[in-house]
C-alpha cells in the first residue's frame, strides 16, 4: 500500500488528475483525497492557499465594537472610583485600620461595648 501511495503522490505532483490516478492504481477517490489532505501534497505542489474569512470590503464581515472615531468611552478606566465603599451597603464587613482613624474616631471606638467591638475586625497597619 505504501508503494502505491508513493507512486500516486508522484503522479499527483506531476499534474495527473485525481480521477486518472484512482483508475491507474485502483484506489477509491476518497482514499486518494485523504492521502492528499493528510500528507499535505497540495502544499508541496505549490497550490494556492485557501483564503480564510470574508473578502476584503465585505460590509457583513466587519469586526465588532464601536465605529472608528467613536469617543463614547474615552478615558474610561472602568469600575468604581478609588476608595469607593459602595460594596459595604449590602452587609459586607470592613476591616478597620487603626492607623487611619482620627483621634475622635479612636476615642469613639474605645468607648464602645466589647460586644460591638468583637464584630469589628481590627488591623494595625504600619506605614513605612
Backbone bond lengths (Angstrom), bond angles and torsions (degrees), N, CA, C in turn:
res aa  C-N    CA-C-N  psi(-1)  N-CA   C-N-CA  omega(-1)  CA-C   N-CA-C  phi
1 X - - - 1.454 - - 1.529 110.83 -
2 X 1.349 116.12 -38.64 1.462 119.86 179.78 1.528 111.00 -64.21
3 X 1.330 116.23 -35.33 1.466 119.26 179.25 1.525 110.37 -65.42
4 X 1.336 115.51 -41.83 1.466 120.14 178.50 1.523 109.93 -63.63
5 X 1.320 115.32 -39.65 1.464 120.21 -179.04 1.532 110.84 -63.89
6 X 1.325 116.56 -42.31 1.471 120.28 179.30 1.528 111.21 -65.73
7 X 1.331 115.94 -42.28 1.467 119.80 178.92 1.531 111.24 -66.18
8 X 1.342 115.75 -39.58 1.465 120.01 178.81 1.527 110.26 -65.21
9 X 1.319 116.18 -38.20 1.469 119.78 178.75 1.524 110.30 -64.33
10 X 1.330 116.09 -42.99 1.463 119.65 -179.62 1.525 110.58 -62.44
11 X 1.332 116.73 -43.04 1.467 120.09 177.92 1.526 111.20 -64.71
12 X 1.331 116.44 -38.73 1.471 120.41 179.86 1.531 110.46 -64.04
13 X 1.325 115.56 -43.81 1.461 119.13 -179.63 1.523 111.83 -69.39
14 X 1.334 117.18 -24.90 1.464 120.87 177.17 1.521 111.92 -80.42
15 X 1.333 117.89 -8.86 1.457 120.05 173.81 1.513 115.14 106.79
16 X 1.312 118.43 7.63 1.458 121.12 178.22 1.525 109.27 -70.50
17 X 1.319 117.67 143.13 1.461 121.28 -178.62 1.523 110.56 -70.84
18 X 1.329 114.99 153.78 1.467 120.50 -177.99 1.527 111.43 -61.19
19 X 1.308 115.86 -40.88 1.472 120.55 -178.90 1.528 110.62 -61.80
20 X 1.332 116.00 -41.30 1.470 120.23 -179.69 1.531 111.23 -69.15
21 X 1.328 117.11 -37.09 1.470 120.88 178.16 1.527 109.77 -63.99
22 X 1.338 116.53 -41.54 1.469 120.94 179.75 1.526 111.10 -62.23
23 X 1.322 117.40 -42.30 1.459 120.72 179.69 1.531 111.24 -69.27
24 X 1.328 116.94 -37.53 1.465 121.60 -177.13 1.531 111.94 -66.13
25 X 1.342 116.56 -41.69 1.464 120.65 -175.50 1.526 113.30 -106.15
26 X 1.326 117.41 5.01 1.464 123.33 179.16 1.539 111.02 54.12
27 X 1.335 114.24 54.62 1.467 122.65 -179.45 1.527 107.68 -121.22
28 X 1.332 118.63 137.58 1.468 119.66 176.58 1.539 111.28 -61.64
29 X 1.310 115.01 149.45 1.469 120.57 -177.44 1.530 111.52 -61.36
30 X 1.332 116.62 -41.80 1.468 119.16 -179.13 1.527 111.98 -65.82
31 X 1.325 117.56 -32.74 1.465 120.48 176.24 1.523 110.02 -64.77
32 X 1.320 115.66 -44.32 1.462 119.66 178.50 1.532 110.90 -62.78
33 X 1.322 116.58 -41.31 1.468 120.14 178.84 1.527 111.00 -62.51
34 X 1.334 116.99 -38.91 1.465 119.42 179.29 1.527 110.58 -68.38
35 X 1.346 117.49 -36.24 1.464 119.65 175.88 1.525 110.53 -62.98
36 X 1.307 115.94 -42.28 1.469 120.69 -179.45 1.527 110.29 -64.00
37 X 1.313 115.66 -42.83 1.468 120.42 -177.69 1.528 111.43 -70.29
38 X 1.317 117.00 -48.66 1.471 120.86 -175.56 1.527 112.33 -72.68
39 X 1.320 116.23 -33.64 1.461 119.83 179.98 1.517 113.23 -87.59
40 X 1.323 116.93 -4.53 1.471 123.02 179.89 1.531 111.19 56.07
41 X 1.329 114.39 45.11 1.450 119.26 -179.91 1.521 111.39 -68.68
42 X 1.323 116.78 -32.39 1.466 120.15 -177.65 1.527 110.55 -63.94
43 X 1.335 116.97 -34.70 1.466 119.70 178.60 1.527 110.42 -70.23
44 X 1.328 116.55 -35.98 1.457 120.00 177.37 1.522 110.60 -66.84
45 X 1.305 115.83 -29.18 1.460 121.22 -179.26 1.528 110.88 -79.71
46 X 1.333 116.93 -2.23 1.466 123.34 -177.16 1.520 111.52 62.03
47 X 1.292 115.04 38.20 1.457 119.87 175.64 1.526 108.23 -71.27
48 X 1.315 117.24 148.76 1.468 118.46 179.13 1.524 110.67 -63.81
49 X 1.336 115.82 141.22 1.456 120.60 179.94 1.518 109.99 -73.80
50 X 1.325 114.74 149.06 1.456 119.57 176.68 1.514 109.32 -71.96
51 X 1.304 116.72 136.92 1.458 120.82 175.61 1.515 108.78 -81.92
52 X 1.324 115.60 126.00 1.452 119.40 178.04 1.514 108.37 -96.40
53 X 1.302 115.58 143.27 1.453 120.27 177.21 1.515 111.57 93.10
54 X 1.297 114.09 -177.96 1.453 121.36 -176.44 1.525 110.12 -80.77
55 X 1.318 117.34 157.03 1.459 119.95 176.78 1.530 111.44 -65.06
56 X 1.304 115.72 157.31 1.462 120.95 -179.33 1.523 109.11 -64.23
57 X 1.314 116.37 134.79 1.458 121.08 178.50 1.513 114.09 89.80
58 X 1.318 118.72 0.82 1.453 121.40 179.31 1.528 108.99 -71.45
59 X 1.307 117.29 118.04 1.462 121.98 -176.23 1.523 112.13 -68.45
60 X 1.324 117.81 -27.95 1.461 120.68 -178.06 1.525 112.46 -77.99
61 X 1.319 117.60 -14.81 1.454 120.36 -174.93 1.522 112.55 -106.79
62 X 1.318 117.68 14.98 1.461 119.52 179.18 1.513 109.72 -65.92
63 X 1.308 116.41 153.12 1.457 121.76 -177.52 1.510 112.50 -67.34
64 X 1.311 114.53 167.53 1.448 120.74 178.56 1.518 109.51 -80.07
65 X 1.310 116.38 170.64 1.456 120.53 175.84 1.515 111.49 104.72
66 X 1.300 113.79 -177.64 1.454 120.90 -176.51 1.526 110.03 -74.63
67 X 1.322 116.52 154.11 1.454 119.76 176.76 1.527 111.23 -67.12
68 X 1.310 116.86 161.01 1.458 121.10 179.23 1.525 109.70 -60.94
69 X 1.329 115.52 140.10 1.457 120.67 178.65 1.513 114.08 87.74
70 X 1.328 118.78 -0.52 1.455 122.01 -178.67 1.522 109.60 -70.91
71 X 1.333 117.49 130.62 1.466 122.63 -177.19 1.528 111.78 -112.86
72 X 1.322 118.74 18.52 1.461 120.92 -173.65 1.519 113.54 -63.27
73 X 1.312 118.94 -40.93 1.461 121.05 -174.80 1.523 111.55 -113.14
74 X 1.302 117.13 30.87 1.454 121.19 -179.00 1.524 110.18 -64.38
75 X 1.318 117.78 132.18 1.472 125.07 179.65 1.523 113.09 62.81
76 X 1.304 118.48 23.97 1.458 120.72 177.71 1.522 108.26 -89.62
77 X 1.333 116.73 114.65 1.457 121.01 179.00 1.519 111.15 -82.53
78 X 1.308 117.46 -15.93 1.448 121.42 -179.80 1.508 112.01 80.15
79 X 1.288 117.52 150.31 1.454 121.72 177.33 1.515 112.53 82.58
80 X 1.312 114.37 -178.39 1.459 121.61 -177.72 1.525 110.09 -80.29
81 X 1.334 117.43 159.48 1.458 120.10 176.81 1.528 111.32 -63.78
82 X 1.297 116.02 161.70 1.461 121.62 -178.66 1.525 110.48 -62.51
83 X 1.314 117.28 142.85 1.467 125.28 -179.13 1.528 113.10 63.22
84 X 1.306 117.87 24.58 1.454 121.93 178.23 1.524 108.94 -74.63
85 X 1.313 116.62 136.03 1.462 120.62 -177.98 1.529 111.43 -117.22
86 X 1.305 117.12 31.43 1.459 120.34 179.11 1.522 111.61 -62.83
87 X 1.318 117.54 -29.97 1.457 120.67 -177.70 1.529 111.45 -65.28
88 X 1.312 118.33 -25.15 1.461 121.21 -176.92 1.524 112.53 -76.69
89 X 1.294 117.61 -5.25 1.468 120.65 -178.63 1.520 112.28 -79.43
90 X 1.311 117.66 -12.97 1.463 119.41 -176.81 1.518 112.60 -105.80
91 X 1.334 118.25 16.17 1.454 120.75 172.21 1.507 115.76 103.76
92 X 1.326 118.93 4.99 1.455 120.09 177.41 1.524 109.38 -74.17
93 X 1.309 116.27 164.96 1.459 121.96 -178.83 1.515 109.63 -105.60
94 X 1.311 115.08 151.61 1.456 121.17 179.96 1.524 108.71 -122.77
95 X 1.307 115.97 139.18 1.458 120.45 175.14 1.522 108.49 -78.86
96 X 1.325 116.67 130.82 1.462 120.84 -179.04 1.518 108.23 -89.50
97 X 1.311 116.84 122.08 1.455 122.22 177.70 1.524 108.41 -88.73
98 X 1.306 117.17 111.58 1.461 122.63 -174.24 1.523 111.62 -61.54
99 X 1.336 118.02 -37.15 1.462 121.22 -177.51 1.521 112.58 -69.25
100 X 1.313 117.39 -22.62 1.453 119.82 -177.34 1.525 113.19 -93.14
101 X 1.314 117.21 -4.41 1.464 120.30 178.53 1.527 109.81 -79.78
102 X 1.324 115.03 143.26 1.469 118.96 174.81 1.534 108.75 -76.12
103 X 1.336 116.52 171.12 1.471 120.28 -179.46 1.521 111.23 -62.03
104 X 1.330 117.10 -39.50 1.464 120.50 179.25 1.532 110.75 -63.73
105 X 1.326 116.04 -42.44 1.461 119.78 -179.74 1.531 111.30 -66.91
106 X 1.331 116.79 -36.40 1.466 120.03 177.98 1.528 110.89 -65.18
107 X 1.340 116.12 -43.29 1.469 118.68 179.99 1.525 110.33 -66.77
108 X 1.318 117.25 -38.55 1.461 121.13 177.96 1.534 110.24 -63.63
109 X 1.324 116.51 -44.00 1.459 120.55 179.41 1.529 110.76 -66.56
110 X 1.337 117.02 -35.72 1.457 120.82 178.68 1.509 112.93 -68.09
111 X 1.327 117.29 -28.35 1.460 120.67 -178.75 1.528 112.78 -84.22
112 X 1.315 118.05 -4.65 1.468 121.08 -179.30 1.521 110.67 -72.88
113 X 1.321 116.33 157.10 1.463 121.41 176.27 1.524 109.74 -66.19
114 X 1.321 115.17 155.13 1.458 120.13 -179.85 1.526 111.85 -66.32
115 X 1.326 117.26 -28.79 1.466 120.13 178.96 1.523 110.46 -64.25
116 X 1.329 116.16 -41.69 1.460 119.54 179.43 1.521 111.26 -71.79
117 X 1.320 116.62 -34.81 1.460 119.71 179.80 1.527 111.10 -66.65
118 X 1.316 116.62 -30.86 1.462 120.23 -178.79 1.512 112.51 -63.73
119 X 1.314 117.74 -27.43 1.459 121.41 -179.45 1.520 112.42 -82.84
120 X 1.337 117.25 -18.24 1.461 120.16 -176.84 1.523 109.51 -100.22
121 X 1.312 118.03 111.67 1.460 119.51 179.14 1.523 110.77 -71.32
122 X 1.327 116.12 133.83 1.463 122.05 179.58 1.516 109.64 -106.52
123 X 1.308 115.20 147.82 1.447 119.60 177.06 1.516 107.96 -142.07
124 X 1.314 116.87 126.94 1.458 120.89 174.86 1.515 107.83 -85.52
125 X 1.308 115.27 113.96 1.451 120.80 -177.94 1.519 108.44 -104.21
126 X 1.289 117.42 113.60 1.460 121.72 -179.91 1.522 108.70 -95.68
127 X 1.311 116.18 118.11 1.462 121.74 178.05 1.524 108.71 -88.67
128 X 1.289 117.32 138.23 1.467 120.87 178.20 1.502 110.49 -91.27
